[in-house]
Amino acid sequence: MTANHVLAAEAGAQILASGGNAVDAAIATSLALGVVEPSSSGIGGRGYMVIHAPELPSGTVIDGHERAPRKAHAEMYTPIPSTDTPPTDEPSVTRPRAHVVNDANTIGPQAVAVPGVVAALAAAHERYGKASWKSLFEPAIQLAEDGFTVSVPLAISLARNYSKLTRDPHAATVYLPNGQPAQPGDRLVQRDLAATLRSLASNGAGEFYEGAIARSIAETLGKADGYVTRDDLAAYRPRIWDAPLTGSYRGYTVMTVPEATGGITLIQALNLLETFDIGQLEPEDPKHFHLLIESLRIAFRDRLSCVDDPAFNAVPFNGLASKEFARTRSELIDVDRAGNDVSPGDPWAFEDRAPGMHPGSSSVDFSGGDQDTTHFSVIDGNRTALSMTQSLIQAFGSGVMVPGTGILLNNAMFNFNPLPNQIGSIAPWKRAAHFGTPTIILGPDGALTMATGGAGGPKIVTGIVQSLLNVLDHGMTPQDSLTAPRIHNESRDSLVDARIRPHVIADLAGRGHRLVSAGSEYGRAEFSVMNGIKVEPDGSLVSATDVYTDAGAWSVGD
């Protein structure tokens, strides 16, 4: 059991030790993460999982992605067009984007979309759970009611988001005791959240979508000119996919979440890299980084030109995932020179249907963002594997806490393009594109090999790509694969790990790459915060977690 917070991993391990299965452990871990990592996830947000089991070899996906409120519309915000680099902790992001007046799509009640994670957990339990629903809430309830020790990473996050949290008196009361962010070593107690979790444990997920909790959410947002209504909450249903989005890489099967997620970009990036003999290069060979950067640049360029909710705009997902499309796109890669300005390809040419919105029709390369996200992975004694990513989108979501419940609400409307008539534009009941990429890997023989995923918006995709290359091509251990230096590219500039050796940086610069150096430190990871579990040939399990965070792993005897 691995998670981006050790206390949540422990919660899941407790369920496994008491006889629960991987799905039971996942529910307990998900709920606990919402308590101990309040900046990154919670029951007011989203969550989606990939499941693989011996009795379910083709896998399944339960998708608790949020929806835009039905009162939402394409012109609900007032955009402020700008070509400046947005204020962000990600210096690699240089694409144009549109800000909106008063940051209304980022902070406050109008940024909230209909939450989905509770419904996803309930659907998973109904289908595959073994332990009682109520028992799975106990670890999270205890952490919320008794409190837990504030870590350095959480204290840093509280301090960095002080101004957001001060805007809501209920959030400020919990997270800013005496008007100041909680400090390392303080005890964070969330009694209202504990009471809410007890109510859900006793009354089921319907309490969140149709009961007293739903009423509180709708009333809070209605009084503050928010858009989510009781009818929106009552109408929400998670999606259940009979099979994940599936691709392959050098004989391995890659299973992830379908449609407008990070999964489609993961598959395309791996297809591009498969056209090169990456395994013959050392992981820190300049040519290795060069091919990685160029492949990621193309995959993101193609993504940003056409990926949207297919219920609103036709999207060539089959074309984007095809090996043939990747081969044609890989021909653009010069093994010696950077191609900083890449035009989108035409994946529709690899579809068996008429084109939809033409690639490149969006004037803004808008990928949204879900930087403050979390992830966990679990494999049980039956070798059922589950990989789950969940998020409030940005740190502490919208900053809106529902009075008396302890629930922080998401700011998922930020994931939409605030400009109308473009790819990713807002529409009622629409799902925004996002970067969640929970992933399960099967070996060439079809046997379970790995469950992995991460946090960090677009860096989730680039992190998973590199960790898979490190394990599958270079034979690294799972832990070494996560701690190895990384790069990130989604546009023109590339973020490069400060640990990469100077002569490698010089070589990449000489090839024409635009580079921005960044170094991680405890409590402030610059790249995707990942974790995962690998099944070794002898059947043993090996875990990996991020060394710059509160992440941890727990094992339970079979």
C-alpha positions in Angstrom: 0.0 0.0 0.0 1.5 3.3 -1.1 0.1 6.8 -0.8 1.3 10.4 -0.9 0.7 10.6 2.9 2.0 7.8 5.2 -1.0 8.1 7.5 -3.4 7.4 4.7 -1.3 4.4 3.6 -1.5 3.2 7.1 -5.3 3.5 7.0 -5.5 1.3 3.9 -3.1 -1.2 5.4 -5.3 -1.5 8.5 -8.2 -2.5 6.3 -6.1 -5.1 4.5 -4.9 -6.5 7.8 -8.4 -6.8 9.0 -9.4 -8.9 6.0 -10.5 -6.2 3.5 -9.6 -6.3 -0.2 -7.8 -3.8 -2.4 -11.1 -1.9 -3.0 -11.9 -1.7 0.7 -8.3 -0.4 1.4 -8.7 2.1 -1.4 -11.8 3.6 0.1 -10.3 3.9 3.5 -7.1 5.5 2.0 -9.1 7.9 -0.1 -11.1 9.2 2.8 -8.0 9.4 5.0 -6.1 11.4 2.4 -8.9 14.0 2.4 -8.2 14.5 6.1 -4.4 14.5 6.2 -3.8 16.1 2.8 -6.6 18.7 2.8 -4.8 20.9 0.2 -4.8 18.0 -2.3 -8.0 16.1 -2.0 -11.2 15.5 -0.1 -14.8 14.5 -0.4 -15.6 17.8 -2.0 -13.5 16.9 -5.0 -12.9 14.3 -7.7 -11.4 10.8 -7.9 -11.0 8.0 -10.4 -9.6 4.5 -10.2 -8.3 1.7 -12.4 -8.8 -1.8 -11.1 -7.3 -5.1 -12.2 -8.0 -8.4 -10.6 -7.5 -12.1 -11.5 -11.2 -12.4 -11.9 -11.3 -9.1 -13.8 -8.3 -9.4 -16.2 -9.5 -6.8 -18.7 -9.7 -4.3 -15.9 -12.3 -1.6 -15.1 -12.4 2.1 -14.4 -14.7 3.9 -11.9 -14.6 7.6 -12.8 -15.7 10.2 -10.3 -14.8 13.2 -12.4 -16.8 16.2 -11.6 -19.3 18.0 -13.9 -19.9 21.6 -14.6 -23.1 22.8 -12.9 -26.1 22.9 -15.2 -26.4 26.6 -14.8 -22.8 27.0 -16.1 -22.3 28.6 -19.5 -19.5 29.6 -21.8 -19.6 33.3 -20.8 -20.0 32.9 -17.0 -16.6 34.5 -16.4 -15.1 37.7 -17.7 -11.8 36.8 -19.4 -8.7 39.0 -19.3 -6.7 37.8 -22.3 -2.9 37.8 -21.8 0.2 36.3 -23.4 2.2 36.8 -20.2 3.5 33.8 -18.2 0.8 33.1 -15.6 1.7 33.5 -11.9 2.6 30.0 -11.1 5.2 27.8 -9.4 5.7 26.1 -12.7 8.2 28.2 -14.7 8.0 25.7 -17.6 4.5 26.9 -18.4 4.8 29.6 -21.0 1.7 29.0 -23.2 -0.8 31.8 -23.6 -3.8 31.5 -21.4 -6.8 33.7 -20.3 -7.2 34.9 -16.7 -10.6 36.0 -15.5 -11.8 38.9 -13.4 -11.5 38.4 -9.7 -10.1 34.9 -10.3 -13.7 33.7 -10.1 -12.9 30.4 -11.8 -10.1 29.7 -9.2 -11.3 31.0 -5.8 -14.7 31.2 -4.4 -18.2 29.7 -4.9 -18.3 30.2 -8.7 -15.2 28.0 -9.1 -17.0 24.9 -7.7 -18.2 22.0 -9.9 -20.3 19.0 -8.9 -18.0 16.7 -6.8 -17.7 13.1 -7.8 -15.3 11.2 -5.5 -17.9 10.1 -2.9 -20.1 8.6 -5.7 -17.1 6.8 -7.2 -16.1 5.3 -3.8 -19.7 4.1 -3.3 -19.9 2.5 -6.8 -16.6 0.7 -6.2 -17.8 -0.6 -2.9 -21.1 -1.8 -4.2 -19.4 -3.7 -7.0 -16.3 -5.0 -5.5 -16.1 -4.2 -1.7 -15.8 -6.9 0.9 -15.8 -5.1 4.2 -18.7 -3.1 5.5 -19.0 0.4 4.2 -19.2 1.9 7.7 -15.9 0.2 8.8 -14.0 1.8 6.0 -14.6 5.3 7.4 -13.2 4.6 10.9 -9.5 5.5 10.2 -10.5 8.8 8.6 -12.9 9.6 11.3 -10.3 9.0 13.9 -7.7 11.1 12.1 -10.2 14.0 11.8 -11.6 13.8 15.3 -8.4 13.1 17.3 -6.2 15.1 15.0 -2.8 14.4 13.6 0.6 16.2 13.7 1.1 18.9 11.1 4.1 18.1 8.9 6.5 20.4 7.3 4.9 20.0 3.8 1.4 20.7 5.1 2.6 23.7 7.1 4.3 25.1 3.9 1.1 24.6 1.9 -0.9 26.3 4.6 1.5 29.3 4.6 1.5 29.5 0.8 -2.3 29.6 0.7 -2.8 31.9 3.6 -4.6 34.5 1.6 -7.0 32.0 0.0 -7.9 30.5 3.4 -8.5 33.8 5.0 -11.3 34.5 2.6 -13.5 31.9 4.1 -14.1 32.2 7.9 -14.9 28.5 8.3 -11.8 27.4 6.5 -9.7 29.9 8.4 -11.0 28.6 11.8 -9.8 25.1 10.9 -6.5 25.8 9.2 -5.5 29.2 10.6 -5.7 28.8 14.4 -5.3 32.2 16.0 -5.2 33.8 12.6 -1.9 32.0 11.6 -1.2 28.9 9.6 -0.8 25.8 11.7 2.9 25.1 12.3 4.9 21.9 12.1 4.2 19.9 15.2 0.8 21.4 15.8 -2.2 19.1 16.0 -4.8 19.6 13.3 -8.2 18.6 14.5 -11.3 18.6 12.2 -14.3 17.7 14.3 -16.9 19.0 11.8 -15.3 16.8 9.1 -15.4 13.8 11.5 -19.1 14.3 12.0 -19.7 14.5 8.3 -17.7 11.3 7.7 -19.8 9.6 10.4 -23.0 10.7 8.7 -21.7 9.3 5.3 -20.6 6.1 7.0 -24.1 5.5 8.6 -26.3 6.8 5.8 -24.3 6.1 2.7 -23.3 8.2 -0.3 -26.8 9.3 -0.8 -26.4 11.6 2.1 -23.8 13.6 0.1 -25.9 13.9 -3.0 -29.5 14.0 -1.8 -29.5 14.3 2.0 -28.5 16.8 4.6 -25.0 17.3 3.3 -26.3 18.0 -0.2 -28.7 20.6 1.3 -25.8 22.3 3.1 -23.6 22.4 0.0 -26.4 23.8 -2.2 -27.4 26.4 0.4 -23.9 27.5 1.0 -23.2 28.0 -2.7 -26.6 29.5 -3.5 -26.2 32.2 -0.9 -22.8 33.2 -2.4 -23.9 33.2 -6.1 -22.4 29.8 -6.8 -23.8 27.6 -9.5 -24.1 24.1 -8.0 -27.6 23.3 -7.0 -29.3 20.4 -5.1 -30.7 19.1 -8.4 -27.1 19.0 -9.8 -26.0 16.9 -6.8 -29.0 14.6 -7.0 -28.4 14.0 -10.7 -24.7 13.1 -10.4 -23.6 9.6 -11.3 -20.0 8.2 -11.7 -19.0 6.6 -14.9 -18.1 2.9 -14.9 -16.0 1.8 -17.8 -16.0 -1.9 -18.6 -12.4 -1.6 -19.7 -9.7 1.0 -19.2 -8.0 2.9 -22.0 -5.4 0.4 -23.0 -2.1 0.8 -24.9 1.1 -1.0 -25.1 4.8 -0.3 -24.7 7.4 -2.9 -25.8 5.1 -5.8 -25.1 3.7 -4.4 -21.8 0.1 -3.5 -21.5 -0.7 0.0 -20.1 -4.1 0.5 -18.5 -5.4 3.9 -17.6 -8.5 6.2 -17.5 -10.2 6.8 -20.9 -11.2 10.0 -22.7 -10.2 13.6 -21.7 -7.6 12.6 -19.1 -3.8 12.4 -18.9 -4.2 8.8 -20.1 -4.5 9.5 -23.8 -1.3 11.7 -23.6 0.5 9.0 -21.7 -0.3 6.4 -24.4 0.7 8.7 -27.3 4.0 9.7 -25.6 4.9 6.0 -25.1 4.0 5.3 -28.7 6.3 8.0 -29.9 9.2 6.9 -27.6 8.7 3.3 -28.8 9.8 4.3 -32.2 13.3 4.9 -30.8 15.7 2.5 -29.1 15.6 4.3 -25.8 16.8 1.2 -23.9 20.2 1.4 -25.5 20.8 4.8 -24.1 21.8 5.6 -20.5 19.0 7.3 -18.6 21.0 10.6 -18.3 22.4 10.5 -21.8 21.7 13.9 -23.5 20.2 12.1 -26.4 17.8 10.2 -24.1 16.6 13.5 -22.6 16.4 15.0 -26.1 14.2 12.3 -27.5 12.1 12.4 -24.3 11.6 16.2 -24.6 10.7 16.0 -28.2 8.2 13.2 -27.8 6.5 14.9 -24.9 6.3 18.2 -26.8 4.5 16.5 -29.7 2.1 14.6 -27.5 1.1 17.7 -25.6 0.8 19.8 -28.8 -1.6 17.2 -30.2 -3.5 17.0 -27.0 -4.0 20.7 -26.6 -5.3 20.9 -30.2 -8.3 18.5 -29.8 -8.8 16.9 -26.4 -12.2 17.8 -24.9 -15.3 16.2 -23.5 -16.4 14.0 -26.4 -20.0 14.5 -25.4 -19.6 18.1 -26.5 -16.9 18.0 -29.2 -15.8 15.0 -31.2 -12.3 13.9 -30.3 -10.1 11.5 -32.2 -9.0 9.4 -29.3 -8.4 6.3 -31.4 -6.2 8.4 -33.7 -4.2 9.9 -30.8 -3.6 6.4 -29.4 -2.7 4.7 -32.6 0.8 3.4 -33.3 0.5 4.6 -36.9 -0.1 8.2 -35.9 2.8 8.1 -33.5 5.1 6.8 -36.3 4.1 9.7 -38.6 4.6 12.2 -35.8 8.0 10.8 -34.8 9.3 11.6 -38.2 9.3 15.2 -37.1 11.9 14.5 -34.4 15.4 15.5 -35.4 17.8 13.4 -33.3 20.2 16.4 -33.1 18.0 19.5 -32.9 15.1 20.7 -30.8 11.8 21.4 -32.6 10.6 24.1 -30.3 7.7 25.2 -32.5 5.6 22.1 -33.4 2.3 22.3 -35.2 -0.4 19.9 -34.2 -0.8 16.7 -36.2 -4.0 15.3 -37.7 -5.1 12.3 -35.7 -8.4 12.3 -37.6 -6.6 10.8 -40.5 -6.3 7.7 -38.3 -9.9 7.5 -37.4 -12.7 5.7 -39.2 -15.1 8.6 -38.9 -15.4 12.2 -40.1 -13.4 14.9 -38.4 -14.8 17.0 -35.7 -13.3 20.3 -34.5 -10.2 20.9 -36.6 -6.9 20.5 -34.8 -5.5 23.9 -33.7 -8.8 25.7 -33.8 -8.3 26.8 -30.2 -6.5 30.2 -30.0 -5.4 29.5 -26.5 -3.3 26.4 -25.6 -5.3 25.8 -22.4 -4.6 22.7 -20.4 -6.1 23.8 -17.1 -4.3 22.4 -14.2 -4.7 20.1 -11.2 -1.4 20.8 -9.5 -2.5 20.0 -6.0 -3.6 16.4 -6.4 -2.8 13.1 -4.7 -2.4 9.5 -5.6 -2.3 6.0 -4.0 -1.7 2.5 -5.2 -2.7 -0.8 -3.6 -2.2 -4.5 -4.4 -3.8 -7.1 -2.1 -3.0 -10.7 -1.3 -5.3 -11.8 -4.1 -3.2 -9.7 -6.5 -6.1 -7.3 -7.1 -4.5 -4.0 -8.0 -6.0 -0.5 -7.7 -4.5 2.8 -8.8 -6.4 5.9 -7.8 -5.8 9.7 -8.3 -8.0 12.3 -6.6 -7.9 16.1 -6.4 -9.4 19.3 -5.3 -7.7 20.7 -8.4 -5.7 23.6 -6.8 -4.5 23.8 -3.3 -7.5 23.8 -0.9 -9.7 23.8 -3.9 -12.0 26.9 -4.1 -11.2 27.8 -0.5 -14.9 27.5 0.2 -15.8 25.3 3.3 -19.4 24.3 3.8 -20.3 25.5 7.3 -20.7 22.8 9.9 -19.4 20.0 7.6 -15.6 20.6 7.3 -16.0 20.0 3.6 -13.6 22.0 1.3 -15.1 22.3 -2.2 -13.1 21.9 -5.4 -12.3 24.6 -7.9 -12.7 22.4 -10.9 -14.2 25.1 -13.1 -10.5 26.3 -13.4 -10.0 23.3 -15.7 -12.2 24.7 -18.4 -11.1 27.2 -21.0 -12.8 30.5 -19.9 -13.0 31.7 -23.5 -16.2 30.7 -25.4 -16.3 28.7 -28.7 -13.0 26.9 -28.2 -11.8 23.5 -27.2 -12.4 23.1 -23.5 -14.9 25.9 -23.3 -17.5 25.8 -20.5 -20.9 24.2 -21.1 -23.5 23.0 -18.7 -23.0 19.4 -17.3 -19.7 19.1 -19.2 -16.6 17.4 -17.9 -13.3 19.3 -18.2 -10.1 17.7 -19.6 -7.7 16.9 -16.8 -4.4 15.1 -16.2 -5.2 12.4 -13.8 -3.5 9.2 -15.0 -3.8 6.3 -12.6 -2.1 3.5 -14.3 -1.7 -0.3 -14.1 0.9 -2.2 -16.1 0.7 -5.9 -17.2 3.7 -7.8 -18.4 4.0 -9.4 -21.8 2.5 -12.6 -20.3 -0.5 -10.6 -19.0 0.6 -10.9 -15.4 0.2 -7.9 -13.1 3.5 -5.9 -13.1 2.8 -2.5 -11.6 0.3 0.0 -10.2 1.4 3.6 -10.2 0.4 7.3 -10.6 1.1 10.7 -9.3 0.1 14.3 -8.6 1.1 17.6 -10.3 -1.2 18.5 -13.2 0.6 17.9 -16.6 3.6 16.8 -14.7 1.7 13.6 -13.8 1.9 12.5 -17.4 5.6 13.3 -17.8 6.4 11.7 -14.5 4.7 8.4 -15.3 6.3 8.3 -18.7 9.8 8.7 -17.2 9.2 6.2 -14.3 8.0 3.6 -16.8 11.0 4.1 -19.0 13.3 3.8 -16.0 11.7 0.5 -14.9 10.9 -1.1 -18.2 13.8 0.1 -20.4 16.5 0.6 -17.9 15.7 -2.0 -15.3 15.7 0.5 -12.3 14.1 -0.4 -9.0 10.7 1.3 -8.5 12.3 3.7 -5.9 15.2 4.5 -8.1 12.8 5.2 -11.0 11.1 7.9 -8.9 14.1 9.5 -7.4 16.1 9.7 -10.7 16.3 13.3 -12.2 13.5 14.2 -14.5 12.5 16.7 -17.1 9.1 18.2 -18.0 7.9 19.6 -21.3 4.4 20.5 -22.4 5.1 23.5 -24.7 8.4 25.3 -25.6 10.4 25.5 -22.5 11.6 22.4 -20.6 11.8 22.2 -16.9 15.0 20.3 -16.0 16.0 18.8 -12.7 18.9 20.8 -11.1 20.6 17.5 -10.4 21.2 16.8 -14.0 24.9 17.1 -14.7 26.2 20.3 -16.3 27.6 18.7 -19.4 24.1 17.2 -20.1 22.5 20.6 -19.7 25.0 22.1 -22.0 24.5 19.5 -24.6 20.7 20.0 -24.5 21.1 23.7 -24.8 23.4 23.2 -27.7 20.7 21.3 -29.5 18.4 24.3 -29.2 16.4 23.4 -26.1 15.0 26.2 -23.9 15.7 25.1 -20.4 14.6 26.2 -16.9 16.3 24.6 -14.0 14.4 23.5 -10.9 15.3 21.7 -7.8 13.0 19.8 -5.4 13.3 20.1 -1.6 11.4 18.7 1.3 7.8 20.0 1.2 8.2 21.5 -2.2 8.5 18.9 -5.0 9.1 20.5 -8.5 8.0 17.4 -10.4 5.1 14.9 -10.1 4.8 13.5 -6.6 4.4 9.8 -7.5 4.1 6.4 -5.8 3.6 2.9 -6.9 4.0 -0.8 -6.3 5.8 -3.4 -8.5 5.3 -7.1 -8.6 8.7 -8.8 -8.8 9.3 -12.1 -10.8 9.3 -14.0 -7.5 5.9 -12.6 -6.6 7.1 -10.2 -3.9 5.9 -6.6 -3.9 8.3 -3.6 -4.0 7.0 -0.1 -3.2 8.2 3.4 -4.2 7.3 6.8 -2.8 8.4 10.4 -3.2 11.2 11.4 -0.8 10.3 15.1 -0.7 6.8 14.6 0.7 4.8 13.0 3.5 4.4 9.9 1.3 4.8 6.4 2.8 4.2 2.7 2.2 2.8 -0.1 4.4 2.9 -3.8 3.8 0.6 -6.5 5.1 1.4 -10.2 5.0 -0.5 -12.2 2.5 
